[in-house]
């Protein structure tokens, strides 16, 4: 377990694209019985997906602009911008550099990308917190994916599951606050969630991209084996019981899976907000998106954040969000 001192999450915002999809519409492709069975299993009734022209950075840019303005942050004081995604705008340059310019940040701003998916928010939060703890007073963590661009039509394991979203998290130096972390990875399972089949596509700005392949049974097995151990040991190391956790926000992977995970760690529905039913699995953005969807301040002194998946990788964080500014989710009102 790692404790990073002198760091506080000051604000969180999230944005989704304007294109709404109801999964019941897939009855015309899969039939009513099969479609309803899939919806019941994964728990996704509704999603937001991007047009070809909207990029992951566009969603994060919108979320960041709103958050900076809401916090009244001086853009010249933001010392670093970190972009976490597995669907960057280009192969190069780093999307964070593009966002630094678009957001009007200082040329002294450190900017770099982190290539992580389902556990990416926790990984990014630890990196950002480390920078703040070591002298960069304000850091902007931008986390978002447009996984819908990588889905192959007719792939029942993925087509009804994924939505798109972008988020912004403002992290600031605070002598009275700290965040606890536990992270890990097991690359031996990398093939269970992978994008490797080259396709020529007009998405991702005309660059070649790849279809997402997922071995659902192996991912399910990994998650049920690894995540409860992670959470239960993490809470034990913190000398906190499950009952003492105010809020537990998990990566929104699959509703059936989440119910099993909550049960194994003795977490109740009151403690565990859900957003997957309305937004789908939004990859690395799902944790901040769920916080914005929940958007309640009461009893959030002990907030547990848990990410897990592609890599295979996992991570947990314990933080105090009781006085964090959490903005409601915005639906972009115009696609490019």
C-alpha positions, 0 to 999 in steps of 0.5 A: 500500500502506498500513501501519498500525502499533501494531495486533494481531489478538488473537483471532478466533471464528466462529459458524454457525446450526444448520440444516444443508443437504446439497446432494445433497438438491437432486437432487429438484429439479434431477436427479442429473446436474445437481446433481452437476455444480453441486456439482463446479463450485462445490465446495459439498457442505454449508452452514449456513443460518439460520431466518427468526428468526435475524439476522446480528447473532445469529451475530455476537453469539454469536461476540463473546461467546465471544471476549470471554470467552476473551480476558478482555477488560473490556467497558468497555475496548472503545472501538468496535464495527464491524459489517460486513454486507450483510444488517443487521437493519434498514434503520435503526438501525445494527446495531452500536448494537444489538450494543453494547447486547446485548454490554453495552459502555460507552455511550462505545463508538463503534458503526457499520456498514459495508455491504460484502460479499465484501471486507468483512472486509479493509475492516473490518479496515483501518478497525478497525486505523486506529481502534486505531492512532489511540488507541482501544485495543480494537476489536471487528470483527463481520463476518457475513451471512445471504445465504441469505435473499436467494436465489430458489428455483430460481436455479441460480447461487446456490441451492447456493452460499451459507451463513450465518455470523457472526464476531468479531475482537478488535483491540488496540494493540500497539507491536510489530505492524503490518498491511499493506493494499491495497484498491480498487474498480471500481464500473463492474461493480456490476450483476454482483452485485446485489440490487434486485428488491423482494420482500415477505418475512417474513425480515429481520424482515418488511421488504422485501428483495431477491433476489440476482442474479449474473452468474457469467461476469462475476464469474469474469472480473473475479476472474481478472483482478483478484485475481492482479494484486492479490496478486502486486503486493502481495507484490512491494511487501512484498518477499515471494515466494509461497513465503514466505507461511505462510498465504493465506486467500482469500474462499471464492467458488467452489472452481473459481475459487479453484483458478485464483487459487491457481495464478496466484499460485503458492500451494500447497494447504498454504498455502491452507486451504479451507472452502467445501466444508462452509460454502459461500460465507459472503460477508464472513464467509468469511475469518475462518470459514476461519481458524477452520476451519483453526485451526492456529498453526504457520507463520502469521507471514506470513498473507495475507488476500484478499477480492474480489467485490460492488461490485466491490471487492477487498482484501488484508492481511498480518498475523502470526497466530502468537500470535492466539487462534483459536477453533473454529467454533461451531454455534448450538445453538438457533434462536429 
